[in-house]
Amino acid sequence: MEKLSLTGKSKHSVDDQMKGLSALLIDGDQLFIDNGAIHAKSRVERGITFVKERSEVPNGHSILGLWITLHRFEHGQGYYGAMPFELFIDDEAKLGHKNLSQQVNHMDKAVRGNVDVSSIPVDVRLKISEYLKTVRADLWENAPDTFKSAFVDPDE
């Protein structure tokens, strides 16, 4: 079983705000934490040459990324911020496209506690919430209602 690094601690000496940052990647039906994405070294990015235009990636598929941050609240540590990003990868051609400035801006927003997953389809949001609950139930329980409500079906 893959070890998850959702501890709120970093192996690097970085700003305290960055210590609670993790990357959740959704590639098809697979959801997994890959904190290598913080430094553009996730397992889906390794060996990929990134190009400026998405049209230069002939048979790419979309991989959804979600910056997730943790925060220490009075009642314990919990999920805090969540902002999406996209990777468009053609594994066979070893080419990819990503909007690096958007990734960095969304990373910063997640660190500041912003939650905006409105661009993610509801069924995927529900999968994400189930995954986050199973990774560390305590983090889900300690998350503010504003975080949790972003991952529910608005029609229910």
Secondary structure, DSSP 8 states (H G I E B T S, - for coil): ------SS--SS---GGGGGEEEEEEETTEEEE-GGGGGT--TTTTT-EE-S-GGG-TT-EEEEEEEEEEEEETTEEEEEEEEEEEEEEETTTTEEEE-HHHHHHHHHHHHTT-B--TTS-HHHHHHHHHHHHHH-HHHHHHS-HHHHHTTS-TT-
